[in-house]
C-alpha cells in the first residue's frame, strides 16, 4: 500500500488528536512510501533508513520542519483517505468521513 507521509511542523510528542482540517497548517507533506502496514512505513521513515547520510536535510529545511525521523504526532495517509496518527504506542485511525476533503487537496512539494 502507498502511504503519504506528513510530519508535524511543531512536534509536541503528545498523543493529542490531530485536526486534519488544519493539516496544511500543522503538518508538511514529506514523501510517499510503499509499505505493508503503518508500522512498516514508520520503520522506513526513520532517518537512518531514508536519510543515512543526511540526504533529506535540504528537503527538511525547505519544508520548515525540524525532524528527519517519523515520530509522535506525525501522520500517514493511505489510498482510502484514512489518516494514521503516530502515537507513543501504536496508531490513531482517522477515517475519511472525519477528514474534510479540503484537508486532502494539498499538493506535494518538488523532490
C-alpha positions in Angstrom: 0.0 0.0 0.0 1.1 3.5 -0.7 1.2 6.0 2.2 1.6 9.7 2.1 3.8 10.9 5.0 3.2 14.1 6.8 5.5 15.5 9.6 4.3 17.8 12.3 5.6 21.3 11.8 5.9 21.7 15.6 6.0 18.3 17.1 4.6 18.0 20.7 5.4 14.4 21.3 2.0 14.1 22.8 -0.9 11.8 21.8 -3.3 14.7 21.3 -5.7 14.2 18.4 -4.7 15.9 15.1 -7.2 18.2 13.5 -6.9 17.0 9.8 -9.0 20.0 8.8 -5.9 22.1 9.6 -3.3 19.7 8.3 -1.9 22.2 5.8 -1.0 24.5 8.7 0.1 21.8 11.2 1.9 19.3 9.0 4.1 19.2 5.9 3.9 16.5 3.2 7.3 14.8 3.2 7.1 11.9 0.7 5.2 8.8 -0.3 6.3 5.3 0.7 5.3 1.8 -0.3 4.7 -0.2 2.9 2.7 -3.2 4.1 1.5 -1.5 7.3 1.8 1.8 9.1 4.5 0.2 11.3 6.4 -0.7 8.2 6.1 2.9 6.9 7.2 4.1 10.3 10.4 2.0 10.1 11.1 3.2 6.6 10.7 6.8 7.8 13.4 6.6 10.4 16.3 8.9 9.5 18.9 6.1 9.5 16.8 4.3 6.8 15.7 7.0 4.4 18.5 9.6 5.0 21.5 7.7 6.4 24.0 10.4 5.2 21.8 13.4 5.6 20.3 13.3 2.1 16.9 14.6 3.5 18.4 17.6 5.1 17.6 20.1 2.2 14.0 18.8 2.0 13.5 19.0 5.8 14.9 22.6 5.8 12.8 23.6 2.7 9.6 22.3 4.4 10.3 24.2 7.6 10.2 21.1 9.8 12.7 20.0 12.3 13.0 16.2 12.4 14.0 13.6 9.9 12.6 10.5 11.7 8.9 9.9 11.9 7.7 10.4 15.5 4.6 11.0 17.7 2.1 13.4 16.1 3.2 12.7 12.5 0.7 11.3 10.0 0.3 8.7 7.3 -2.5 8.8 4.7 -3.4 5.7 2.9 -5.1 5.3 -0.5 -8.6 5.2 1.0 -8.0 8.7 2.6 -7.7 7.3 6.1 -5.1 9.1 8.2 -3.0 7.2 10.7 -1.6 9.4 13.5 1.6 8.1 15.1 1.2 7.8 18.9 3.7 6.9 21.6 2.4 3.4 21.4 0.5 2.5 18.2 -1.6 4.5 15.8 -4.9 6.5 15.9 -7.1 5.9 12.9 -8.8 9.0 11.4 -11.4 7.8 8.8 -12.1 9.7 5.6 -15.5 10.8 6.9 -13.7 12.5 9.8 -11.3 14.3 7.4 -12.9 17.0 5.2 -12.0 16.8 1.5 -10.2 20.2 1.7 -7.6 18.6 4.0 -6.8 16.1 1.3 -6.2 18.5 -1.5 -2.7 19.6 -0.7 -0.1 19.2 -3.3 3.3 17.5 -3.0 6.4 19.7 -2.9 9.0 19.0 -5.5 11.6 16.4 -4.6 
